[in-house]
Amino acid sequence: MQVLSTVQHNTSGSYKVVQSSKYEGDDWWEWSLWIDASENELNKIDNVIYNLHFTFKDPVKVVKTRSNKFKLDSSGWGIFTIYVKINFKDETVLDLEHDLQLEYPDGTANVN
């Protein structure tokens, strides 16, 4: 399993978009994204919006589940930039980007 992260800071803390992925075979991966931050910082979040590639059915995913760090589970065959919007309870917003990275079991990167 591959785990990667993108870190962003705002005035109230440090928030990371963290990714895991698992190659399933036949150029297909299962992958997940979530927000990594302190418990106090996570408690400030109301929801997270993940904007996936336009080719996904329903590419805009709103996640409100605090208990799993606003985790999104998905799958696919290619890499792309995911636009992440953290909406805080105080109505402020933090915009992040995460480049999805997928690797084959031998460690070579998927470049599609």
Long-range contacts (C-beta under 8 A, 24 or more apart in sequence): 2-101, 2-102, 2-103, 4-101, 5-36, 6-96, 6-97, 6-98, 6-99, 8-94, 8-96, 10-92, 10-94, 12-41, 12-44, 12-88, 13-37, 13-38, 13-40, 13-41, 13-44, 14-38, 14-41, 15-41, 15-86, 15-94, 15-96, 17-82, 17-84, 17-96, 17-98, 19-98, 19-100, 19-101, 21-100, 21-101, 21-102, 21-103, 23-102, 23-103, 23-104, 23-105, 24-75, 27-77, 27-110, 27-112, 28-75, 28-76, 28-77, 29-75, 29-76, 29-77, 29-102, 29-110, 30-73, 30-74, 30-75, 31-73, 31-74, 31-75, 31-76, 31-100, 31-102, 32-71, 32-72, 32-73, 32-74, 33-71, 33-72, 33-74, 33-82, 33-84, 33-98, 34-68, 34-69, 34-70, 34-71, 34-72, 35-69, 35-70, 35-86, 36-69, 37-69, 42-66, 42-69, 42-70, 44-88, 44-89, 44-90, 45-70, 45-86, 45-87, 45-88, 45-89, 46-87, 46-88, 46-89, 47-87, 48-72, 48-84, 48-85, 48-86, 48-87, 49-84, 49-85, 49-87, 50-82, 50-83, 50-84, 51-82, 51-83, 51-84, 51-85, 52-80, 52-82, 53-78, 53-80, 77-110, 77-112, 78-102, 78-110, 78-112, 79-110, 79-111, 79-112
